[in-house]
Amino acid sequence: MEEAVPQKPVDPKNPPEKKKLSKPAVIIIILLVLVNLQLGVYIFLKNKTTNQKMVPPTAPTATPATSPAPTVITTPTEAAIPADWQTYKNTAYGFEISYPKTYQALTDKDNLYGWPNAVVLLYNGGQSYDIPIEIWDSKQAYEAKYSSQIGSLIVKQIGSKYLTILNATVEPGNAAVIATFKLSSQ
């Protein structure tokens, strides 16, 4: 059996002293809090910019008229192509797309390596092709490759084939280039 150790009665006029942290311990705690705060802000801002880049472009929607008159839905007219832009034409699949001089239309075997379905890769410098245009034998084939990007993929059916256009780098100029795409039969 253990003996109880008698405790001193607490004097209300002189309470016992609280243990204080040493100065180095306080400084370390403050530094840890600041580092964690900076890391949290960094992650938040990085996720915010990543989420902004991943938002697929949205098509304009028609707003119904409030009067009893019928609603007129207009389709966008062909994009005005600046005079100094170049145009890539593909007669095998019947399409064309225009691009500024800062882009290159790559169609050679060396650049298409790793892109077995690519017809042309539009490249504006950097580490990635900006706009790959590919031809697929089936809907399942392009859906399998682009399952996570299907919302930002433009698909055109040409006969029994499927043509896809992907804004891969989501650079500001890419949307204007993609807007110039047209099938030759149009």
C-alpha positions in Angstrom: 0.0 0.0 0.0 1.3 3.4 -0.9 1.5 6.2 1.6 -0.2 9.4 0.6 2.2 12.3 0.4 0.7 15.3 2.3 0.3 18.4 0.1 0.9 21.8 1.2 -2.2 24.0 1.4 -2.3 26.6 -1.3 -2.2 30.1 0.1 -4.6 32.3 -1.9 -2.5 35.3 -1.4 0.6 33.7 -2.8 -0.4 31.2 -5.6 2.3 28.8 -6.9 4.4 30.1 -9.8 3.6 28.9 -13.2 6.3 27.4 -15.3 7.4 29.7 -18.1 8.8 28.7 -21.5 12.4 29.7 -22.1 13.1 32.4 -24.8 14.6 29.9 -27.3 11.5 27.7 -27.0 9.1 30.6 -27.6 11.2 31.7 -30.7 11.1 28.1 -32.1 7.3 27.9 -31.6 6.8 31.3 -33.3 9.0 30.2 -36.3 7.1 27.0 -36.7 3.8 28.8 -36.7 5.1 31.3 -39.4 6.5 28.5 -41.6 3.2 26.6 -41.4 1.3 29.7 -42.2 3.5 30.4 -45.3 3.2 26.8 -46.4 -0.6 27.0 -46.1 -0.8 30.2 -48.2 1.5 28.8 -50.8 -0.6 25.6 -51.2 -3.8 27.7 -51.3 -2.5 30.0 -54.0 -1.1 27.1 -56.0 -4.4 25.2 -56.0 -6.2 28.4 -56.9 -4.2 29.0 -60.0 -4.2 25.3 -61.0 -8.0 25.2 -60.7 -8.3 28.3 -62.9 -6.2 26.7 -65.6 -8.3 23.5 -65.6 -11.6 25.3 -66.2 -12.7 24.3 -69.8 -13.8 27.1 -72.0 -17.5 27.6 -72.1 -19.6 28.2 -75.1 -21.9 31.3 -75.2 -25.5 30.5 -74.3 -28.6 32.2 -75.5 -30.7 34.1 -73.0 -34.5 33.7 -73.6 -36.3 36.9 -74.4 -38.7 38.2 -71.8 -41.2 39.4 -74.4 -43.7 37.1 -76.1 -41.6 37.4 -79.3 -39.7 34.2 -80.3 -36.2 33.8 -79.1 -33.5 34.1 -81.7 -30.4 32.1 -81.2 -27.4 33.3 -83.1 -24.4 31.2 -84.0 -20.9 32.8 -83.9 -19.6 34.0 -87.2 -16.3 32.8 -88.6 -13.4 34.2 -86.7 -11.7 37.1 -88.3 -8.2 35.9 -89.0 -5.4 38.5 -88.8 -3.6 39.1 -92.1 -0.2 38.1 -90.8 -1.4 34.6 -89.6 -0.5 31.4 -91.4 -3.0 28.7 -92.2 -2.4 25.0 -92.0 -4.6 23.0 -94.4 -5.1 19.3 -94.3 -6.6 17.9 -97.5 -6.7 14.3 -96.2 -9.2 15.1 -93.5 -10.6 18.3 -94.9 -9.8 20.9 -92.3 -7.8 24.1 -91.8 -6.6 26.1 -88.8 -4.8 29.5 -88.7 -2.2 30.5 -86.2 0.2 33.5 -85.5 3.8 33.5 -86.6 4.9 32.7 -83.0 3.4 29.2 -83.5 4.7 26.3 -85.6 2.6 23.6 -87.3 4.6 20.5 -86.7 3.8 17.5 -89.0 7.1 15.7 -89.4 7.7 12.2 -88.1 10.2 13.3 -85.4 7.8 15.7 -83.8 4.8 13.4 -84.1 6.7 10.7 -82.3 4.8 9.8 -79.1 1.6 11.2 -80.7 0.5 8.2 -82.9 -2.9 9.8 -83.7 -1.6 13.3 -84.3 -2.1 15.0 -87.7 -0.6 18.3 -86.6 0.8 19.7 -83.4 0.6 23.5 -83.0 3.6 24.6 -80.9 4.3 28.1 -79.4 7.5 27.2 -77.5 7.9 25.8 -74.1 7.9 22.2 -72.8 4.6 21.0 -74.3 2.7 21.2 -77.6 0.0 23.7 -77.2 -2.8 22.4 -79.5 -2.6 18.8 -80.7 -5.0 17.8 -83.5 -5.6 14.1 -83.7 -7.6 11.6 -85.7 -9.2 8.6 -84.0 -10.9 5.4 -85.4 -13.5 5.4 -82.5 -15.1 7.5 -79.8 -13.9 5.0 -77.2 -10.2 5.5 -78.3 -10.1 9.2 -77.7 -12.3 9.0 -74.6 -9.8 6.5 -73.1 -6.9 8.8 -73.7 -8.6 12.0 -72.6 -11.0 10.7 -69.9 -9.9 13.5 -67.4 -9.9 16.2 -70.1 -13.0 15.3 -72.0 -14.8 18.5 -71.1 -12.1 20.7 -72.8 -11.8 18.5 -75.9 -13.3 19.6 -79.2 -14.5 16.7 -81.2 -15.6 16.7 -84.9 -16.8 13.6 -86.8 -15.3 13.3 -90.2 -16.9 10.3 -92.0 -16.2 7.3 -89.7 -13.3 9.0 -88.0 -13.2 11.5 -85.1 -11.0 14.6 -85.1 -10.0 16.0 -81.6 -8.6 19.4 -80.8 -7.1 19.8 -77.3 -6.1 23.2 -75.7 -3.3 21.4 -73.9 -1.4 24.3 -72.4 -4.4 26.7 -71.9 -2.2 29.6 -73.0 -4.1 32.9 -73.6 -3.5 32.8 -77.4 -4.7 29.2 -77.9 -8.4 30.0 -77.8 -8.1 32.5 -80.7 -6.2 29.8 -82.7 -8.8 27.1 -82.0 -11.6 29.6 -83.0 -10.1 29.6 -86.6 -10.6 25.9 -87.1 -13.0 24.9 -89.8 -13.8 21.9 -91.9 -13.1 22.6 -95.6 -16.7 21.5 -96.5 -18.1 24.3 -94.4 
